[in-house]
Amino acid sequence: MTDIRILVGSVYGGALMTARAIKQALDADGYSALVLENPVLDDITSDAAPLLVCTSTTGQGDIPGNLLPFYVDLREQLPQQPGRPFGIIVLGDSSYGDTFCGAGELMEEALYETAARKVGETLCIDALDTQEPENEALPWVRKWVSMLSI
Ligand SMILES: Cc1cc2nc3c(=O)[nH]c(=O)nc-3n(C[C@H](O)[C@H](O)[C@H](O)COP(=O)(O)O)c2cc1C
């Protein structure tokens, strides 16, 4: 059984590496995490595991190409997920100004429209602050899973 499904959006691999580090840490802590590098809607409608979005931001506040088909289908089909817990980790770069970490906001809005329930505050990781996003992500994730009661 998968306890946590990680939906990845990444252009250059930073968010993917972060997701893999999260999986390793969660598995070591006794959970079972699945990293979805090219998620499709079926990946979330086929079970009820908590969802962790781990995406970077591209373009002008946009969602990376590998996560975009999932996002578009989610918005178009709005499969209802009442109360389903989700969390958001988003990589960005504050030098982009208004679009800083915009992909996280888009994913959050879409998940809210399915009636899913956000757990914890979004973690925004700024490329200007760190080249090692997993160092910020892992403590955040440990706190996040503790709030899930699974
Ligand atoms: C072409 C391009 C566009 C970007 N646009 C944004 C943006 O609009 N907002 C933002 O916060 N970061 C933006 N970024 C920064 C990336 O999100 C950031 O560098 C991130 O760490 C990349 O993660 P990845 O390796 O998983 O793709 C952009 C980066 C590039 C190269």
The ligand as an SDF file (V2000), in Angstrom:
LIG
                    3D

 31 33  0  0  0  0  0  0  0  0999 V2000
   12.9950   29.6250  -18.0420 C   0  0  0  0  0  0  0  0  0  0  0  0
   12.7700   29.6740  -16.5440 C   0  0  0  0  0  0  0  0  0  0  0  0
   11.6230   30.2820  -16.0610 C   0  0  0  0  0  0  0  0  0  0  0  0
   11.4000   30.3600  -14.6810 C   0  0  0  0  0  0  0  0  0  0  0  0
   10.2630   30.9890  -14.2060 N   0  0  0  0  0  0  0  0  0  0  0  0
   10.0680   31.1040  -12.8770 C   0  0  0  0  0  0  0  0  0  0  0  0
    8.9330   31.8020  -12.3780 C   0  0  0  0  0  0  0  0  0  0  0  0
    8.0910   32.3160  -13.1050 O   0  0  0  0  0  0  0  0  0  0  0  0
    8.7850   31.8860  -11.0290 N   0  0  0  0  0  0  0  0  0  0  0  0
    9.6640   31.3170  -10.1560 C   0  0  0  0  0  0  0  0  0  0  0  0
    9.4750   31.4290   -8.9410 O   0  0  0  0  0  0  0  0  0  0  0  0
   10.7590   30.6460  -10.6090 N   0  0  0  0  0  0  0  0  0  0  0  0
   10.9850   30.5220  -11.9510 C   0  0  0  0  0  0  0  0  0  0  0  0
   12.0940   29.8520  -12.4100 N   0  0  0  0  0  0  0  0  0  0  0  0
   13.0500   29.2980  -11.4370 C   0  0  0  0  0  0  0  0  0  0  0  0
   12.8990   27.7910  -11.2170 C   0  0  0  0  0  0  0  0  0  0  0  0
   11.6000   27.4630  -10.7420 O   0  0  0  0  0  0  0  0  0  0  0  0
   13.9320   27.3350  -10.1800 C   0  0  0  0  0  0  0  0  0  0  0  0
   15.2250   27.5560  -10.7010 O   0  0  0  0  0  0  0  0  0  0  0  0
   13.7900   25.8870   -9.7940 C   0  0  0  0  0  0  0  0  0  0  0  0
   14.6950   25.5880   -8.7550 O   0  0  0  0  0  0  0  0  0  0  0  0
   14.0310   24.9280  -10.9560 C   0  0  0  0  0  0  0  0  0  0  0  0
   13.6770   23.6210  -10.5390 O   0  0  0  0  0  0  0  0  0  0  0  0
   13.7850   22.3650  -11.5310 P   0  0  0  0  0  0  0  0  0  0  0  0
   15.2450   22.0230  -11.6440 O   0  0  0  0  0  0  0  0  0  0  0  0
   13.0050   21.2670  -10.8770 O   0  0  0  0  0  0  0  0  0  0  0  0
   13.1750   22.7470  -12.8490 O   0  0  0  0  0  0  0  0  0  0  0  0
   12.3330   29.7860  -13.7790 C   0  0  0  0  0  0  0  0  0  0  0  0
   13.4930   29.1710  -14.2910 C   0  0  0  0  0  0  0  0  0  0  0  0
   13.7220   29.1300  -15.6420 C   0  0  0  0  0  0  0  0  0  0  0  0
   15.0060   28.5080  -16.1580 C   0  0  0  0  0  0  0  0  0  0  0  0
  1  2  1  0
  2  3  1  0
  2 30  2  0
  3  4  2  0
  4  5  1  0
  4 28  1  0
  5  6  2  0
  6  7  1  0
  6 13  1  0
  7  8  2  0
  7  9  1  0
  9 10  1  0
 10 11  2  0
 10 12  1  0
 12 13  2  0
 13 14  1  0
 14 15  1  0
 14 28  1  0
 15 16  1  0
 16 17  1  0
 16 18  1  0
 18 19  1  0
 18 20  1  0
 20 21  1  0
 20 22  1  0
 22 23  1  0
 23 24  1  0
 24 25  2  0
 24 26  1  0
 24 27  1  0
 28 29  2  0
 29 30  1  0
 30 31  1  0
M  END
$$$$
